[in-house]
């Protein structure tokens, strides 16, 4: 039976504290950098959605489609806002549905995807939902084998979800009817994190917990190829974890992936030929400006890597162990949040930290969302903020 990392961490932490009379964390966060801010954050509007995600693991993020922003909370509140001024347009409460009557909560965890005038997302209960973007009407629900911890990929009339059990499931986008199911073996210990699938050229690409990146035909789920991103090493199960939990990135004909306890790789998309690999480790999504790849690694170090050569352009290690989100490219800056609710603004060309500001003491857990000249942030307690470009 597969064990999730989150079930082992409390025990490991308790043992470490019992063995240390000072009760000092094994890897304490670095002190907050002392800088003179280059600018102050300009918040255009703020609002809230439900109770947020609390202290639970979640990959819920807002999504912007046209002039609307959609956001959800773990307890099943889904809202639509005017992306420009923050006016609430509608609200849906999924905990009132019959399918959730016997559950403590809908436990939404997989991020929102917007397509075909609908919203698609999943839950820890193994339920996928489709709502109308226009008024929040529930269109369908479908049970799938395993928790849905990542946003679905939607393409060619299919909603593809990657479950915590290692299953890739394709549903009809209009009806929710299952189209195909692809099963993959899971290691005995995995991260409580799943890579959001992406689609390209009639195929779906998805990171796996065994250190591979899989490719399957979108039409029928037939496996095409799997590419080794990282190989298990070490004496313990923790050391041997090589989950490809970050969403892959495609630039032109090159595919980029990163693995936990593994490496960053570049492969030819069609042939699978490896072009280069570098020793970076992480589970946060990669970001790119089309020339550089931006990485938040497992120690909250931030790197910029040349996509063509794999050479490191700059690094910033000043935010070590502050539990940074993936960085978002926002104009001339990279923006990332941390577990204490700070937003950090780094110069995109040099990696220099230019501004920081605490926006919510509940903490930030997911990468900001960029749409046009606005940055959208969702905090753990469900607060939403729209921030203008400096």
Order of alpha helices (4+ residues) and beta strands (2+ residues): beta-alpha-beta-beta-beta-beta-beta-beta-beta-beta-beta-beta-beta-beta-beta-beta-beta-beta-beta-beta-beta-beta-beta-beta-beta-beta-beta-beta-beta-beta-beta-beta-beta-beta-beta
